[in-house]
Amino acid sequence: MITRRLPAEWNSQSGVMLTWPHADSDWGSRLDEVEPVFAEIASQIAQREKVLIVVTGTSHRQHVEQQLVRHSCLLTQVRFAIAPSNDTWARDHGPITVLANDQPRLLDFTFNGWGNKHPAGLDNAINRELQRQDSFGEIPLESLEFVLEGGSIDTDGEGTLLTTRACLLNPNRNPGFEQAQIEQHLKQWLGIERIHWLSHGYLSGDDTDSHIDMLARFCPDNTIAYMQCDDPGDEHYPELQAMQGELEQLRTRDGHPYRLIPLPWPAPIFNAQGERLPASYANFLILNDALLVPQYRDEKDPQALSQLQRCFPDSEIIGIDCRPLIEQFGSLHCLTMQFPAGVL
């Protein structure tokens, strides 16, 4: 009998995947702004583990290597794979790793552009192309027709999943599936035993239908870090207050309330078209002994670092300027997909 477990992000990692932006992606007009952010993220990862970077071709690889050198990235820690891509959100098109009898297995869920909002055919084929190129060695890749994005789920590594009804129950993902059926599949494929469903919480500008990694995240020792809106005049106030109430009602496996750590609420940020952008401190990336935390050139940035240090007291907390990233309505965690030890 095969026993599966979905590791927590803070469990030991072998590396992180990035899909690099290019001229034919949505970043085409902003490459000069966004590539330095990617390079800084890659450089920080490479100090601690491997980086798997998906590029579109040989010339693109050479260009990316030049970017990495400018940011003093340790190139011996970087691996490249060549595959065409629509966009760069590896959290949602990258493989999700489970441990099957303690051996890693990559799950290639279907990615449909967040409910067919954006072209995603190339992104949906990346994982199979990476396997064809032996990017994962002998680790098996299991392709599934079920639509699931990595940013829509979060786990404590001990059998509990945190997610939102607005995303997983949305008919633009898996039409015809009821909550009980989705729970059955998640338990079967991910080894999940309990699912905490949130009915409230959203960020304006986030077109993922409320991915959990923009709202609330598991941390070690039965802790949940979450975005708290403390401005009654903000459009998000009612929903995020209701989400906070839901989090307060959740219980650990032992029946105790979770330790809740609120993350600060940055001032509203708008793009040139007047659209509000989804600036979330919950979109942090956990690495081996470090945390990369989005920063938005806001006065609340230092407070976010301080609050997350409470969640990860033994980790180095590193701020990354992610103001350019939210111009495409995502942030740091959305760009990355971690691999547990033994994959890369």
CORWOLIN-V45551 format. One record per residue. N is the residue number from 1. RES is the residue in one letter. PHI is phi in whole degrees, 0 to 359 (* if undefined). OMEGA is omega in degrees with one decimal (NA if undefined). Layout:
n,res,phi,omega
N,RES,PHI,OMEGA
N,RES,PHI,OMEGA
This chain:
n,res,phi,omega
1,M,*,-179.3
2,I,268,177.1
3,T,255,-177.9
4,R,252,175.1
5,R,215,174.3
6,L,267,-176.1
7,P,293,170.2
8,A,287,-178.4
9,E,295,-178.8
10,W,275,171.5
11,N,292,-174.7
12,S,305,-176.8
13,Q,247,172.1
14,S,259,-180.0
15,G,174,-177.2
16,V,223,178.7
17,M,262,171.8
18,L,232,170.8
19,T,252,-167.6
20,W,284,178.6
21,P,291,-179.4
22,H,210,-172.1
23,A,297,-178.5
24,D,267,175.9
25,S,267,179.2
26,D,297,-179.3
27,W,273,-171.4
28,G,313,-177.6
29,S,275,-175.0
30,R,234,-176.0
31,L,302,-178.7
32,D,298,-180.0
33,E,276,-168.3
34,V,269,-177.6
35,E,299,175.6
36,P,299,176.4
37,V,292,176.4
38,F,302,-177.7
39,A,295,177.9
40,E,293,176.9
41,I,299,179.9
42,A,300,-179.1
43,S,296,178.9
44,Q,293,177.7
45,I,298,-174.0
46,A,297,176.6
47,Q,289,-171.3
48,R,233,-177.7
49,E,194,-177.3
50,K,279,175.5
51,V,235,174.7
52,L,257,-174.8
53,I,248,177.2
54,V,270,178.5
55,V,238,-173.6
56,T,271,-178.7
57,G,181,-176.2
58,T,296,-179.6
59,S,294,176.7
60,H,295,176.9
61,R,300,179.9
62,Q,299,177.7
63,H,297,-179.5
64,V,296,178.1
65,E,302,177.5
66,Q,297,177.5
67,Q,298,-178.6
68,L,293,178.4
69,V,299,178.9
70,R,299,-179.5
71,H,257,174.4
72,S,56,179.0
73,C,284,179.5
74,L,283,-171.6
75,L,294,177.7
76,T,294,179.3
77,Q,265,-174.1
78,V,256,171.7
79,R,242,179.0
80,F,244,170.4
81,A,224,-177.0
82,I,252,177.0
83,A,201,174.7
84,P,293,-178.1
85,S,217,172.2
86,N,281,-172.2
87,D,210,-167.0
88,T,231,-170.3
89,W,271,-174.6
90,A,297,177.2
91,R,303,-173.0
92,D,257,175.4
93,H,253,178.7
94,G,285,-179.3
95,P,286,175.0
96,I,261,-175.3
97,T,264,169.7
98,V,246,173.6
99,L,256,178.1
100,A,257,-171.3
101,N,52,177.1
102,D,71,176.5
103,Q,251,-176.3
104,P,295,175.3
105,R,222,-176.6
106,L,265,178.6
107,L,257,-178.9
108,D,259,177.2
109,F,290,177.9
110,T,285,175.6
111,F,246,-176.0
112,N,243,176.0
113,G,68,177.7
114,W,56,177.9
115,G,82,177.5
116,N,61,175.9
117,K,278,-175.2
118,H,221,175.7
119,P,302,-175.1
120,A,214,-176.3
121,G,300,178.8
122,L,292,179.9
123,D,299,-177.6
124,N,293,-179.4
125,A,262,-173.1
126,I,300,-174.0
127,N,298,179.3
128,R,292,177.0
129,E,291,177.7
130,L,295,176.5
131,Q,295,178.9
132,R,300,179.9
133,Q,272,179.0
134,D,64,177.7
135,S,295,-178.1
136,F,249,178.8
137,G,61,-177.5
138,E,268,-178.5
139,I,291,-178.1
140,P,289,177.0
141,L,244,-178.1
142,E,249,-178.6
143,S,272,-175.3
144,L,232,179.8
145,E,281,179.6
146,F,291,-179.8
147,V,276,177.6
148,L,203,177.2
149,E,252,-179.0
150,G,300,-179.7
151,G,288,-177.0
152,S,270,-177.7
153,I,226,173.9
154,D,215,-175.7
155,T,226,174.5
156,D,269,-179.9
157,G,78,-178.3
158,E,238,173.3
159,G,99,-179.7
160,T,249,-179.8
161,L,244,175.4
162,L,242,-177.9
163,T,204,-179.5
164,T,238,175.6
165,R,293,-176.4
166,A,301,180.0
167,C,266,-171.1
168,L,292,179.4
169,L,264,-179.7
170,N,290,-178.7
171,P,295,177.2
172,N,281,176.6
173,R,259,-176.7
174,N,231,-174.8
175,P,300,179.0
176,G,91,179.4
177,F,271,174.0
178,E,276,-178.1
179,Q,304,-177.6
180,A,297,179.2
181,Q,292,178.4
182,I,296,177.5
183,E,301,-179.4
184,Q,300,-179.7
185,H,293,-179.3
186,L,296,178.3
187,K,292,-179.5
188,Q,292,-172.7
189,W,278,-173.8
190,L,256,-177.7
191,G,72,-177.9
192,I,279,178.3
193,E,251,-178.4
194,R,225,177.8
195,I,233,172.6
196,H,267,179.0
197,W,263,173.8
198,L,259,179.1
199,S,262,-177.0
200,H,234,176.5
201,G,112,175.2
202,Y,200,172.2
203,L,232,177.0
204,S,300,-178.0
205,G,95,178.3
206,D,274,-176.9
207,D,263,178.2
208,T,268,-174.4
209,D,65,172.7
210,S,70,170.3
211,H,299,-177.0
212,I,294,-175.6
213,D,285,170.5
214,M,260,-169.5
215,L,239,-174.5
216,A,206,-174.1
217,R,225,169.8
218,F,293,172.2
219,C,228,-177.7
220,P,300,173.8
221,D,61,174.4
222,N,54,-179.7
223,T,247,173.5
224,I,233,172.7
225,A,265,-174.3
226,Y,214,176.9
227,M,283,-179.6
228,Q,245,176.0
229,C,266,-177.9
230,D,252,-179.3
231,D,249,-178.3
232,P,300,179.3
233,G,274,-179.0
234,D,275,-178.9
235,E,300,-177.0
236,H,277,-169.4
237,Y,305,-177.1
238,P,299,-176.9
239,E,292,-177.6
240,L,283,171.1
241,Q,294,177.9
242,A,294,177.1
243,M,297,177.7
244,Q,301,177.0
245,G,298,177.3
246,E,295,179.2
247,L,298,179.1
248,E,294,-179.3
249,Q,272,-179.8
250,L,291,-179.8
251,R,230,175.8
252,T,288,177.9
253,R,300,179.7
254,D,271,176.5
255,G,87,-179.0
256,H,259,173.5
257,P,295,174.2
258,Y,286,169.6
259,R,281,-175.1
260,L,257,178.9
261,I,244,179.9
262,P,286,173.5
263,L,259,-171.8
264,P,291,-177.4
265,W,254,-179.2
266,P,287,175.2
267,A,297,-179.7
268,P,303,177.3
269,I,239,-177.9
270,F,237,174.3
271,N,272,-175.6
272,A,295,179.2
273,Q,270,178.9
274,G,85,179.1
275,E,275,177.6
276,R,285,-176.3
277,L,256,-173.2
278,P,276,179.4
279,A,273,-177.0
280,S,234,174.5
281,Y,282,178.1
282,A,288,-177.1
283,N,273,179.8
284,F,276,177.7
285,L,247,178.0
286,I,268,176.5
287,L,241,173.5
288,N,295,175.2
289,D,67,179.2
290,A,206,176.0
291,L,230,171.8
292,L,261,-171.0
293,V,241,178.4
294,P,298,173.8
295,Q,234,-171.7
296,Y,235,-178.4
297,R,58,-176.9
298,D,241,-179.1
299,E,294,179.1
300,K,273,-178.2
301,D,307,-179.2
302,P,298,179.2
303,Q,295,177.4
304,A,298,178.1
305,L,298,-178.7
306,S,295,-179.7
307,Q,294,-179.9
308,L,286,172.4
309,Q,296,175.5
310,R,295,-179.9
311,C,283,-177.2
312,F,231,-172.5
313,P,296,-177.4
314,D,260,-177.4
315,S,255,172.0
316,E,281,-178.3
317,I,258,-172.1
318,I,238,177.4
319,G,276,177.4
320,I,237,179.0
321,D,292,-176.9
322,C,251,178.1
323,R,304,177.5
324,P,295,-175.3
325,L,293,-174.0
326,I,288,172.8
327,E,298,174.8
328,Q,252,167.0
329,F,70,172.9
330,G,214,-179.1
331,S,217,-164.5
332,L,295,-178.7
333,H,297,-179.6
334,C,299,-176.3
335,L,277,-166.7
336,T,237,170.0
337,M,221,-177.0
338,Q,275,175.2
339,F,241,176.8
340,P,296,177.0
341,A,306,175.9
342,G,98,-177.8
343,V,267,-179.0
344,L,266,NA
